Amino acid sequence: MKRRELLVALAAGALAEGSTGLAQASQAKFTGQIDLPKPNLKGTMSLEEAIEKRRSVRRFAPKPLPVEAIGQLLWAGQGITSSDGKRAAPAAGALYALELYVVTATEVMHYLPDGHRAETRATHDLRPELRALAVNQASVEAAPALLVVAADPSRLSARYGGRANLYADLEVGHATQNMLLQVVSLGLVAVTVGAVDGAPAARKLGLPHAQTVVYLVPVGFPV
């Protein structure tokens, strides 16, 4: 049996057994990729204004985020910003331990910085289940878009040894602050949620085994 046929058969078998998380995500990623709208490089708000206006907001208008806004936020966190592949946020050794995901009412998207693209990893609403893994914080379910920052410290281990986890956590902070300032510049609101059970959340999202969820960022329009 060819490798692709074997993967399809395994996914079908898992679905037949009623599996939802990893099996659905694994199957969905074969549906292809989409090009995100080109990021805007000329905003209407200065950096200083964005810093001054940034606040944690936990209530959101019931309005979906347009794909243009989602793409802009992902680019701010991990977008490629130079011809040699460097990204918007600092990363130890340019090894890039982070992966960004977006959870909405209809899907889970995985950001692919190369080419500014995204792939669909699931086609159902996982926000209620992620809320349960984040000490039941209502903002996780209420936000029309939930940014998920996941880290894979093993990408850093060969070079940095026991400091890999620390450097991955620092990278999470760099990327998240970029996205929070981009939130403000787009006229949106957000809050950071660090109280998340990372490994179970990663399994619920169907992430590769080396990745763990470190941060959730509920984002939406202000009420």
ABEGO torsion letter per residue (X at the ends): XBAAAAAAAAAAAAAAAGBABAAAAAAAAAAEBBBBBBBBABBABBAAAAAAABBBBABBBBBBBBAAAAAAAAAAAABBABAAGBBABBBBGGAGABBBBBBBAABBBBBBABGGBBBBABABBAAAAAAAABGGBAAAAABABBBBBBBBAAAAAAAAEAAAAAAAAAAAAAAAAAAAAAAAAAGBBBBBBABBBAAAAAAAAGBBAABBBABBBBBBBBX
